[in-house]
Structures are given as C-alpha cells and as structure tokens.
Amino acid sequence: MADIRFDGKVAIVTGAGGGLGRQHALELARRGAKVVVNDLGGSVDGSGGSSEAAQKVVEEIKAFGGEAIANGSSVADDAGVAHMVKQAMDAWGRIDILIANAGILRDKTLTKMELADFELVMQVHVFGTFKPIKAVWDIMKAQNYGRIVVTTSSSGMYGNFGQSNYGAAKMAVLGLMNTLKLEGAKNDVKINAISPVAATRMTEGLMPPEVLAKLAPEYVTPGVVYLCSEEAPTGAILTAGAGAFALSRIYETEGVYLGEGGLSAEEVRDSWDQITAEAGQKAYFNGGEQGQKFFRKMAGG
C-alpha cells in the first residue's frame, strides 16, 4: 500500500511545543502537511506561558523544508482559539486536521484537592478540546473532509490514584467524541481518540529513566498519524505506548429482564451473576443501540 501522505493538507496541533504534540507536528510536516504549532509554553501545572516553545518546533519543521507557523494561544481562551484558526485560514485557506493534545496536571487526592485544581484541569482538557473543535467544525463540514484526534487517558477509562480531576476530564472528551463521530459522518469528518503512555514533562517524575526511554513520544505518534489519515476509522480509542498499540472499547453485557411487577433491589442482587455475565456482550456505536436492547428484552427477546 502507498505511504500515508498529507500533501495539501493543513493541520493544527495543540500543545505542540514539546513531548507528544511536538512529535505529532513534526511527523505530519515530514509527510507533507502544513502545520500550526500551538503551545502556550506554560508549566506542567498550567502557569506561565509564551510561544517560544512553539516557535522552536516551527524552526525544526522549516529546517527540513516543511511549512509551519507558531501560535501561543491558550486552548481554553475563546479569542486565542479564534486567532489560531484565523492564522491557519489566512495562511492556507483550509483546515483538515486537528490534534487536541494540550494538557496540564494538578494531581492531588480528593481530600487535598481545591476546587480551583479541578476547574483548571477541566478548562484545559475539556474546554481546551471542545473550543478548537467547535472553531474548526463548520470549516471541515463545508470541505466535506476533516480528521480530529482527541487525547484521553487510562486515568479516565480505568482510574488512577490522585487524578480525579484529570480522569474526569479525560472521560469527558470521549463523551464528546462519541457524539461528534455521529454528527460528522455525512461530511466525512472523522474523530478518534489516542490514549498514550509516553515519557513527557507530565510523566518524567513518575518512572525511572530506563523505563522512560522505552516510552518515547515517537512510539505513540505513528498511531496518531494513522488516525489523521484518509483511511482513518471514526470513534476509535487507540491506546499506545512503547511501540505497542491496542483498541479500547466500552462493552455492555446482554443482561437480564426482570420484569416490572414487584421489581425489587433483592431481585437485582440475586440476579447479579446474570446481569454481569460476559457471554453476548457488545460494544455499541451509539446510544440508540442500547435502547433497542432494552425494548427487545421488554418484548421477550
């Protein structure tokens, strides 16, 4: 099969001044994409910020003959996001790819967590994903083409001690994806999620150096590049790290119909093994499929 190329395509990569975002931006540019390199340049906890980090990546791209422009906007700021999109449209007249990668951490147990720690993480990860998507959505629909990659985490899908804010935010972006995969389908706007395990500023203090070396960001980027391609699926959650890739799905068991008359908590308790039996479980593509199952069971199916 032919190599995946992005000649003539325009990409925006948020949080691309380092780590995963930098690798994504560099690889898209190597494959022909024109790239807006967005990075606030702040610290891991979201404080501070400048576009110097983004400019350095732009210089790397230009050094190998690629095209790129830097943007230092916060992805949680309405005016900043509008300016980022305007930069792309003014320079190249279209936007084909958005990788929503920007993120911060404010890790604390719930007992120690302040409301501000929760709100800021939600602003950056949830609104910082939604606002760029909203800003490019109608552009992509008008083109009848678009590829969006959001960034989720095992912390959201499976849990991680001390990350209730981060985990909640990372599950929220999956809820956004699950609806937009349906709304974008008729205009060939596809949206997928990457769940990376990688050595970045956000993880460098959590593992020893020899382990971090095996979790280089460039081992995740090939999966992201595929999700940006014309052949991409939609609604997929791709997990990636150390050169390994897997698909994460939410499954629902077939369950059991207990009837309506005299239904009690005790019946639910006593039927728990049937309710949770894995035989016949399915991964639904939309919420209506779950509803159909319940109507079928109610009718005796």
DRENLUMTOR-817924 format. One record per residue (C-alpha): y, x, z; residue in three letters; residue number from 1. Coordinates in steps of 0.1 Angstrom, whole numbers, plus 2048, in hexadecimal, padded with zeros to 3 digits. Layout:
% residues N
+-----+-----+-----+-----+-----+
:  yy :  xx :  zz : res :   n :
+-----+-----+-----+-----+-----+
:   Y :   X :   Z : ala : NUM :
...
+-----+-----+-----+-----+-----+
This chain:
% residues 301
+-----+-----+-----+-----+-----+
:  yy :  xx :  zz : res :   n :
+-----+-----+-----+-----+-----+
: 800 : 800 : 800 : met :   1 :
: 824 : 80A : 7FA : ala :   2 :
: 839 : 81A : 816 : asp :   3 :
: 84F : 804 : 82A : ile :   4 :
: 873 : 808 : 81E : arg :   5 :
: 894 : 7F9 : 826 : phe :   6 :
: 8A9 : 803 : 808 : asp :   7 :
: 8C7 : 7EC : 805 : gly :   8 :
: 8C1 : 7DD : 828 : lys :   9 :
: 8D9 : 7DE : 845 : val :  10 :
: 8CE : 7E1 : 869 : ala :  11 :
: 8DF : 7DE : 88B : ile :  12 :
: 8CE : 7EF : 8A8 : val :  13 :
: 8DC : 7E9 : 8CA : thr :  14 :
: 8D8 : 803 : 8E6 : gly :  15 :
: 8D2 : 81D : 8CB : ala :  16 :
: 8E4 : 83B : 8DB : gly :  17 :
: 8C4 : 848 : 8E9 : gly :  18 :
: 89F : 841 : 8F1 : gly :  19 :
: 88E : 826 : 8DE : leu :  20 :
: 8AC : 819 : 8CC : gly :  21 :
: 8B5 : 83B : 8BF : arg :  22 :
: 892 : 83F : 8B0 : gln :  23 :
: 893 : 81D : 8A1 : his :  24 :
: 8B5 : 824 : 891 : ala :  25 :
: 8AB : 846 : 883 : leu :  26 :
: 88A : 839 : 874 : glu :  27 :
: 89A : 81B : 863 : leu :  28 :
: 8B5 : 832 : 854 : ala :  29 :
: 89A : 84B : 849 : arg :  30 :
: 88A : 82E : 836 : arg :  31 :
: 8AA : 824 : 825 : gly :  32 :
: 8BB : 80C : 83C : ala :  33 :
: 8E1 : 80D : 843 : lys :  34 :
: 8E4 : 80B : 869 : val :  35 :
: 8FD : 800 : 882 : val :  36 :
: 8F6 : 816 : 8A1 : val :  37 :
: 901 : 802 : 8BF : asn :  38 :
: 903 : 811 : 8E2 : asp :  39 :
: 91B : 80B : 8FE : leu :  40 :
: 913 : 82D : 90B : gly :  41 :
: 910 : 821 : 92F : gly :  42 :
: 8F9 : 82D : 94B : ser :  43 :
: 8D6 : 81F : 951 : val :  44 :
: 8E5 : 805 : 96A : asp :  45 :
: 8FE : 7F9 : 950 : gly :  46 :
: 91E : 80A : 95E : ser :  47 :
: 936 : 81E : 949 : gly :  48 :
: 935 : 821 : 923 : gly :  49 :
: 941 : 831 : 903 : ser :  50 :
: 936 : 833 : 8DF : ser :  51 :
: 930 : 858 : 8E0 : glu :  52 :
: 90A : 854 : 8E2 : ala :  53 :
: 90A : 83C : 8C4 : ala :  54 :
: 920 : 855 : 8B0 : gln :  55 :
: 907 : 871 : 8B6 : lys :  56 :
: 8EB : 85C : 8A7 : val :  57 :
: 901 : 854 : 889 : val :  58 :
: 906 : 879 : 883 : glu :  59 :
: 8E1 : 87F : 885 : glu :  60 :
: 8DB : 864 : 86A : ile :  61 :
: 8F7 : 871 : 854 : lys :  62 :
: 8E8 : 895 : 857 : ala :  63 :
: 8C9 : 88A : 844 : phe :  64 :
: 8DC : 876 : 82A : gly :  65 :
: 8DB : 853 : 83A : gly :  66 :
: 8F7 : 83A : 83F : glu :  67 :
: 901 : 82E : 861 : ala :  68 :
: 91F : 823 : 876 : ile :  69 :
: 924 : 824 : 89C : ala :  70 :
: 92D : 807 : 8B2 : asn :  71 :
: 934 : 809 : 8D7 : gly :  72 :
: 935 : 7E4 : 8E0 : ser :  73 :
: 924 : 7D4 : 8FD : ser :  74 :
: 909 : 7BC : 8F1 : val :  75 :
: 912 : 7A4 : 90C : ala :  76 :
: 937 : 7A2 : 901 : asp :  77 :
: 93F : 787 : 8E7 : asp :  78 :
: 95C : 79A : 8D7 : ala :  79 :
: 948 : 7BA : 8D6 : gly :  80 :
: 92A : 7AA : 8C5 : val :  81 :
: 941 : 799 : 8AC : ala :  82 :
: 951 : 7BB : 8A4 : his :  83 :
: 92E : 7CB : 8A0 : met :  84 :
: 924 : 7B1 : 886 : val :  85 :
: 946 : 7B3 : 875 : lys :  86 :
: 941 : 7D9 : 871 : gln :  87 :
: 920 : 7D4 : 860 : ala :  88 :
: 92D : 7B8 : 849 : met :  89 :
: 94D : 7CB : 840 : asp :  90 :
: 93A : 7EB : 838 : ala :  91 :
: 91B : 7DD : 826 : trp :  92 :
: 91F : 7B7 : 822 : gly :  93 :
: 8FE : 7AC : 831 : arg :  94 :
: 8E7 : 7B0 : 850 : ile :  95 :
: 8C2 : 7B0 : 84B : asp :  96 :
: 8B4 : 7BE : 86C : ile :  97 :
: 8BE : 7BB : 890 : leu :  98 :
: 8AC : 7CE : 8AB : ile :  99 :
: 8B7 : 7C2 : 8CE : ala : 100 :
: 8AE : 7E1 : 8E2 : asn : 101 :
: 8CB : 7E5 : 8FB : ala : 102 :
: 8C1 : 7E3 : 920 : gly : 103 :
: 8C8 : 7ED : 943 : ile : 104 :
: 8B6 : 7EE : 965 : leu : 105 :
: 8C0 : 7E3 : 987 : arg : 106 :
: 89E : 7E6 : 999 : asp : 107 :
: 89C : 7D8 : 9BC : lys : 108 :
: 884 : 7C2 : 9CF : thr : 109 :
: 890 : 79E : 9D2 : leu : 110 :
: 899 : 7A4 : 9F7 : thr : 111 :
: 8B1 : 7C0 : 9EE : lys : 112 :
: 8BE : 7B2 : 9CC : met : 113 :
: 8E1 : 7A5 : 9CB : glu : 114 :
: 8EB : 788 : 9B4 : leu : 115 :
: 8FF : 7A0 : 99F : ala : 116 :
: 8E0 : 7B6 : 998 : asp : 117 :
: 8CF : 797 : 98A : phe : 118 :
: 8EC : 78A : 977 : glu : 119 :
: 8F4 : 7AB : 966 : leu : 120 :
: 8D1 : 7B1 : 95A : val : 121 :
: 8CF : 78E : 94C : met : 122 :
: 8F1 : 793 : 93B : gln : 123 :
: 8E6 : 7B3 : 929 : val : 124 :
: 8C2 : 7AA : 921 : his : 125 :
: 8C4 : 784 : 91A : val : 126 :
: 8E8 : 77F : 90F : phe : 127 :
: 8E8 : 7A1 : 900 : gly : 128 :
: 8CB : 796 : 8EA : thr : 129 :
: 8D7 : 773 : 8E3 : phe : 130 :
: 8FB : 77B : 8DA : lys : 131 :
: 8F2 : 794 : 8BE : pro : 132 :
: 8D7 : 77D : 8B1 : ile : 133 :
: 8F0 : 760 : 8B0 : lys : 134 :
: 909 : 775 : 89E : ala : 135 :
: 8F1 : 77F : 882 : val : 136 :
: 8DC : 75F : 880 : trp : 137 :
: 8F0 : 74C : 866 : asp : 138 :
: 8F6 : 76B : 852 : ile : 139 :
: 8D0 : 770 : 850 : met : 140 :
: 8CA : 74B : 848 : lys : 141 :
: 8E4 : 74C : 82C : ala : 142 :
: 8D2 : 76A : 81D : gln : 143 :
: 8B0 : 75A : 822 : asn : 144 :
: 8A5 : 77A : 832 : tyr : 145 :
: 8A6 : 78A : 854 : gly : 146 :
: 891 : 79E : 86C : arg : 147 :
: 898 : 79E : 892 : ile : 148 :
: 886 : 7B1 : 8AD : val : 149 :
: 88C : 7AA : 8D1 : val : 150 :
: 881 : 7C0 : 8EE : thr : 151 :
: 86B : 7B2 : 909 : thr : 152 :
: 856 : 7C3 : 924 : ser : 153 :
: 836 : 7C2 : 937 : ser : 154 :
: 84C : 7BD : 956 : ser : 155 :
: 854 : 79A : 949 : gly : 156 :
: 832 : 791 : 93A : met : 157 :
: 81D : 79F : 957 : tyr : 158 :
: 835 : 7A8 : 974 : gly : 159 :
: 841 : 7C8 : 983 : asn : 160 :
: 84A : 7CE : 9A8 : phe : 161 :
: 870 : 7D0 : 9AD : gly : 162 :
: 879 : 7C2 : 98B : gln : 163 :
: 87E : 79C : 98F : ser : 164 :
: 89F : 79E : 97C : asn : 165 :
: 892 : 7B3 : 960 : tyr : 166 :
: 871 : 7A0 : 95E : gly : 167 :
: 883 : 77E : 95C : ala : 168 :
: 89A : 78B : 941 : ala : 169 :
: 87E : 799 : 92C : lys : 170 :
: 86B : 778 : 92D : met : 171 :
: 88A : 766 : 923 : ala : 172 :
: 88D : 779 : 902 : val : 173 :
: 869 : 76E : 8FA : leu : 174 :
: 874 : 74A : 8FF : gly : 175 :
: 891 : 750 : 8E7 : leu : 176 :
: 879 : 75F : 8CE : met : 177 :
: 860 : 743 : 8D0 : asn : 178 :
: 87A : 729 : 8C5 : thr : 179 :
: 88C : 73F : 8AB : leu : 180 :
: 86C : 747 : 899 : lys : 181 :
: 86A : 722 : 891 : leu : 182 :
: 88F : 71D : 889 : glu : 183 :
: 890 : 73C : 872 : gly : 184 :
: 870 : 735 : 85F : ala : 185 :
: 87E : 722 : 840 : lys : 186 :
: 898 : 73D : 83A : asn : 187 :
: 880 : 75B : 83E : asp : 188 :
: 890 : 766 : 85E : val : 189 :
: 874 : 775 : 873 : lys : 190 :
: 877 : 77F : 897 : ile : 191 :
: 85E : 793 : 8AC : asn : 192 :
: 85D : 7A5 : 8CD : ala : 193 :
: 855 : 7C9 : 8D6 : ile : 194 :
: 848 : 7D1 : 8F9 : ser : 195 :
: 84B : 7F7 : 8FC : pro : 196 :
: 83D : 810 : 914 : val : 197 :
: 852 : 82F : 90E : ala : 198 :
: 864 : 84C : 91E : ala : 199 :
: 889 : 844 : 91F : thr : 200 :
: 8A6 : 847 : 938 : arg : 201 :
: 899 : 827 : 947 : met : 202 :
: 876 : 835 : 94E : thr : 203 :
: 87B : 85A : 952 : glu : 204 :
: 87A : 859 : 978 : gly : 205 :
: 85B : 844 : 97A : leu : 206 :
: 840 : 85B : 96C : met : 207 :
: 838 : 881 : 96B : pro : 208 :
: 845 : 895 : 94D : pro : 209 :
: 823 : 89A : 93E : glu : 210 :
: 81E : 875 : 93C : val : 211 :
: 841 : 86E : 92F : leu : 212 :
: 83A : 887 : 912 : ala : 213 :
: 81E : 871 : 906 : lys : 214 :
: 835 : 852 : 907 : leu : 215 :
: 84F : 85F : 8F0 : ala : 216 :
: 864 : 843 : 8E0 : pro : 217 :
: 85A : 84D : 8BD : glu : 218 :
: 837 : 841 : 8C5 : tyr : 219 :
: 845 : 81D : 8C8 : val : 220 :
: 85D : 81D : 8AA : thr : 221 :
: 842 : 819 : 88F : pro : 222 :
: 839 : 7F7 : 89D : gly : 223 :
: 85E : 7ED : 89D : val : 224 :
: 863 : 7F9 : 87A : val : 225 :
: 845 : 7E3 : 86E : tyr : 226 :
: 854 : 7C5 : 880 : leu : 227 :
: 875 : 7CB : 86D : cys : 228 :
: 863 : 7CC : 84B : ser : 229 :
: 85F : 7B1 : 830 : glu : 230 :
: 83A : 7AE : 83A : glu : 231 :
: 841 : 7A7 : 85E : ala : 232 :
: 831 : 78A : 871 : pro : 233 :
: 846 : 773 : 886 : thr : 234 :
: 843 : 76A : 8AB : gly : 235 :
: 82E : 789 : 8B3 : ala : 236 :
: 830 : 79C : 8D4 : ile : 237 :
: 826 : 7C0 : 8CB : leu : 238 :
: 81F : 7D7 : 8E8 : thr : 239 :
: 821 : 7FC : 8E1 : ala : 240 :
: 820 : 81E : 8F2 : gly : 241 :
: 812 : 841 : 8ED : ala : 242 :
: 807 : 838 : 8CA : gly : 243 :
: 7F3 : 819 : 8D5 : ala : 244 :
: 7FB : 7F6 : 8C9 : phe : 245 :
: 7EF : 7D4 : 8D4 : ala : 246 :
: 7F9 : 7AF : 8D1 : leu : 247 :
: 802 : 79B : 8F0 : ser : 248 :
: 7FD : 775 : 8EF : arg : 249 :
: 801 : 758 : 907 : ile : 250 :
: 7E0 : 745 : 908 : tyr : 251 :
: 7DA : 722 : 916 : glu : 252 :
: 7B8 : 716 : 920 : thr : 253 :
: 7A9 : 6F6 : 912 : glu : 254 :
: 7AB : 6E7 : 935 : gly : 255 :
: 79C : 6C6 : 940 : val : 256 :
: 7A8 : 6A2 : 940 : tyr : 257 :
: 7A6 : 693 : 963 : leu : 258 :
: 7B3 : 670 : 95B : gly : 259 :
: 7D1 : 65D : 96A : glu : 260 :
: 7C2 : 645 : 983 : gly : 261 :
: 7C0 : 654 : 9A6 : gly : 262 :
: 7C9 : 676 : 99A : leu : 263 :
: 7CD : 68E : 9B7 : ser : 264 :
: 7D4 : 6B2 : 9C1 : ala : 265 :
: 7B0 : 6B4 : 9CD : glu : 266 :
: 7A3 : 6AB : 9AA : glu : 267 :
: 7B8 : 6C8 : 99C : val : 268 :
: 7AA : 6DF : 9B7 : arg : 269 :
: 786 : 6D5 : 9B1 : asp : 270 :
: 78A : 6D8 : 98B : ser : 271 :
: 79B : 6FA : 98C : trp : 272 :
: 77D : 70C : 97C : asp : 273 :
: 77E : 6F4 : 95E : gln : 274 :
: 7A4 : 6F6 : 95C : ile : 275 :
: 7A4 : 71C : 95B : thr : 276 :
: 784 : 721 : 945 : ala : 277 :
: 78C : 739 : 929 : glu : 278 :
: 774 : 72A : 90F : ala : 279 :
: 789 : 71A : 8F4 : gly : 280 :
: 7AA : 728 : 8FF : gln : 281 :
: 7C5 : 72B : 8E4 : lys : 282 :
: 7E6 : 73C : 8DD : ala : 283 :
: 7FE : 721 : 8D1 : tyr : 284 :
: 819 : 728 : 8B8 : phe : 285 :
: 830 : 70C : 8C3 : asn : 286 :
: 833 : 6F4 : 8E1 : gly : 287 :
: 828 : 6D6 : 8CC : gly : 288 :
: 805 : 6E4 : 8CA : glu : 289 :
: 802 : 6E2 : 8EF : gln : 290 :
: 80E : 6BE : 8EF : gly : 291 :
: 7F4 : 6B5 : 8D4 : gln : 292 :
: 7D9 : 6C3 : 8EB : lys : 293 :
: 7E3 : 6AC : 908 : phe : 294 :
: 7E5 : 68E : 8F1 : phe : 295 :
: 7C2 : 696 : 8E4 : arg : 296 :
: 7B4 : 699 : 907 : lys : 297 :
: 7C5 : 678 : 911 : met : 298 :
: 7B3 : 668 : 8F3 : ala : 299 :
: 792 : 675 : 8FF : gly : 300 :
: 790 : 693 : 8E7 : gly : 301 :
+-----+-----+-----+-----+-----+
